[in-house]
Amino acid sequence: MNRWKFWIIGLLTILINGLLVFINLGEFYKTRILKSTENYNFGGEGPGPYYYRTVELYSTINLIWGLLFLLTLLFATWTILKRKNRSLFFAFGLTLFLLLTMFIHGQIGLN
């Protein structure tokens, strides 16, 4: 793989994972630590995924997704620093798999 492809795939992997770490851990911090839940529709009212039943369940799901994307971000960063082509493709594939799985998971239990 040439240098440009390596850096484009690496940068894309880092950006996607970084954004999702920020979003998911930010939601965890906002709902579990700060207990700022006034703008959320918890309790099963209206359409929404199953994890909107309680604040604790919602924040736990966000923590799990945030940590999964954080681990992938750290792995991708390590592969870029070590310049490992195969591992970078694996990290990129893992990122896409986690992203797809997170979207499918969000569809489970919709009313």
C-alpha positions in Angstrom: 0.0 0.0 0.0 1.4 3.4 -0.9 1.9 6.2 1.7 -1.2 8.2 0.7 -3.6 5.4 1.1 -2.1 4.5 4.4 -2.5 8.0 5.7 -6.0 8.5 4.3 -7.3 5.2 5.8 -5.5 6.0 9.1 -6.9 9.5 9.3 -10.4 8.3 8.5 -10.2 5.6 11.1 -8.9 8.0 13.8 -11.6 10.6 13.0 -14.5 8.1 13.0 -13.4 6.5 16.3 -12.5 9.8 17.9 -15.9 11.3 17.0 -17.8 8.3 18.4 -15.7 8.2 21.6 -16.5 11.8 22.1 -20.2 11.4 21.5 -20.8 8.2 23.5 -18.6 9.1 26.5 -20.0 12.6 26.4 -23.5 11.1 26.7 -22.4 8.9 29.6 -20.9 11.9 31.4 -23.9 14.1 30.8 -26.5 11.5 31.9 -24.7 9.5 34.6 -22.2 11.9 36.1 -23.9 15.3 35.7 -27.4 13.8 35.9 -28.6 16.2 33.2 -31.6 14.3 31.8 -34.4 16.9 31.5 -34.2 16.8 27.6 -34.4 13.0 27.4 -37.5 10.9 27.0 -36.9 8.0 29.4 -39.5 5.6 30.6 -40.6 4.1 27.3 -42.8 7.0 26.2 -42.8 7.3 22.4 -40.7 5.5 19.9 -37.1 4.7 20.9 -34.6 1.9 21.4 -35.0 -0.4 24.4 -32.2 1.3 26.3 -34.2 4.5 26.8 -36.2 2.7 29.5 -34.0 4.1 32.3 -31.1 6.6 32.7 -28.9 3.9 34.1 -29.4 1.6 31.1 -28.9 4.4 28.6 -25.7 5.6 30.2 -24.3 2.1 30.5 -24.9 1.4 26.8 -23.2 4.7 26.0 -20.3 3.8 28.2 -19.9 0.4 26.6 -19.9 1.8 23.0 -17.6 4.6 24.1 -15.1 2.2 25.5 -15.3 -0.1 22.4 -14.5 2.8 20.1 -11.8 4.1 22.5 -10.1 0.7 22.3 -10.3 0.7 18.5 -9.0 4.3 18.5 -6.0 3.3 20.6 -5.3 0.3 18.4 -5.6 2.4 15.2 -3.2 5.0 16.7 -0.7 2.2 17.6 -0.9 0.7 14.1 -0.2 4.1 12.5 2.7 4.9 14.8 4.2 1.4 14.0 3.3 1.7 10.3 1.6 -1.7 10.2 -0.5 -1.9 7.0 -2.4 -5.1 7.8 -3.3 -4.0 11.3 -4.5 -0.6 10.0 -6.9 -2.4 7.6 -8.0 -4.5 10.5 -8.6 -1.4 12.6 -10.5 0.2 9.8 -12.7 -2.9 9.2 -13.3 -3.1 13.0 -14.4 0.5 13.0 -16.9 -0.1 10.2 -18.1 -3.2 11.9 -18.7 -1.5 15.2 -20.4 1.5 13.5 -22.8 -0.9 11.6 -23.4 -2.9 14.8 -24.1 0.3 16.8 -26.7 1.4 14.2 -28.4 -2.0 14.2 -28.3 -2.0 18.0 -30.1 1.3 18.0 -33.0 -0.2 16.0 -33.6 -3.0 18.5 -36.8 -2.6 20.5 -38.2 0.3 18.6 -41.9 0.8 19.4 
